[in-house]
Amino acid sequence: MRPHVFVDRPIPEEAEAYLNEHCTVDIWRGEDTIPREQLHDALAKADGYFTAGRRIDEALLAAAPSLKAVSSMSVGYNHLDIEAMKRHGVVGTHTPYVLDETVADLTFALMLGIARRVAELDRYVREGKWQRGDGENLFGMDVHSRRLGIIGMGRIGEAVARRAALGFGMDVQYYNRSRKLNTEEFLGVKYASLDELLATSDFIVLLTPLTPETKGMIGRREFGLMKHDAYFINVSRGATVDEEALIETLQNGNIAGAGLDVYQQEPLPANSPLTKLDNVLLLPHLGSATTKTRHEMAMVTARDLVSVLQGSAPKYMVPNFK
């Protein structure tokens, strides 16, 4: 019997063909996310589930008694209730490494975009506000040769540090649970305490995974330590930041600006105060969203799902299952 796989979104043709080669496949092709009740029905006879961030909890697992594997097309896995999955004998996989360089690119896009006011000044030109004699009212901040503080020196953090140190001549410091001595030696980056990093960096990039320890780790106290001309960039998870404190900080001009790809509620509500601020650059959680990278992520997800269903070890099992 071929294993049965449910895919909760359209995926690239090559990944779909690979799954069809090895499994019986059902794919949700609706424009919107599949409703929870329909998802439970779809998983009732599924052996494998291909998703990209759907919450995997006790209720879903109870509705899927045959499920053996959940393959998530994402590097993060905070949406997986790992203990519940273990109780049900379900393995989880994800897609590290594939997206590191792409997310690092986007991180720099946010840094450059907010510091040089790219989106704000694009609107300025489109709205016919550009006048002869415009001067300091259009000025931004240099990115090159400034001090960058990276919170979370994992693979993406190292990719950002490499761009910063070698490409932009930035003075890079970082805070991490453990020191990365090889990275320090290779790139010349320096380790700092969290408070020191917050107080002395011109740009602060948050790259930590979402865990109980990192939830809300940047709040009023931390924003209060930042320089008034500093820029804050979040490409980790929205819940790592106290969003209300961030909004107050931006409204009061206590930091120069922020570049955000993630939020506490996604999609970001249209009435969020963040949408009314010129000193924040907002993106719709697309850190890995390039055609090439998403294609590679889909193939990694499909291959690992098939591996588990065929009784082989996946390439990228979620660490907690090892």
Secondary structure as UniProt FT lines:
FT   STRAND          4..7
FT   HELIX           13..22
FT   STRAND          24..27
FT   HELIX           36..42
FT   TURN            43..45
FT   STRAND          48..51
FT   HELIX           58..62
FT   TURN            65..66
FT   STRAND          69..72
FT   TURN            78..79
FT   HELIX           82..87
FT   TURN            88..89
FT   STRAND          91..93
FT   TURN            98..99
FT   HELIX           100..115
FT   TURN            116..117
FT   HELIX           118..126
FT   TURN            127..128
FT   TURN            132..133
FT   HELIX           136..138
FT   TURN            144..145
FT   STRAND          147..151
FT   HELIX           155..162
FT   HELIX           163..167
FT   STRAND          171..175
FT   HELIX           181..187
FT   STRAND          190..191
FT   HELIX           194..200
FT   STRAND          203..206
FT   TURN            212..216
FT   HELIX           220..225
FT   TURN            228..229
FT   STRAND          231..234
FT   HELIX           238..240
FT   HELIX           243..251
FT   TURN            252..253
FT   STRAND          257..260
FT   TURN            270..271
FT   HELIX           273..276
FT   TURN            278..279
FT   STRAND          280..282
FT   TURN            287..288
FT   HELIX           291..309
FT   TURN            310..311
FT   HELIX           319..321
//
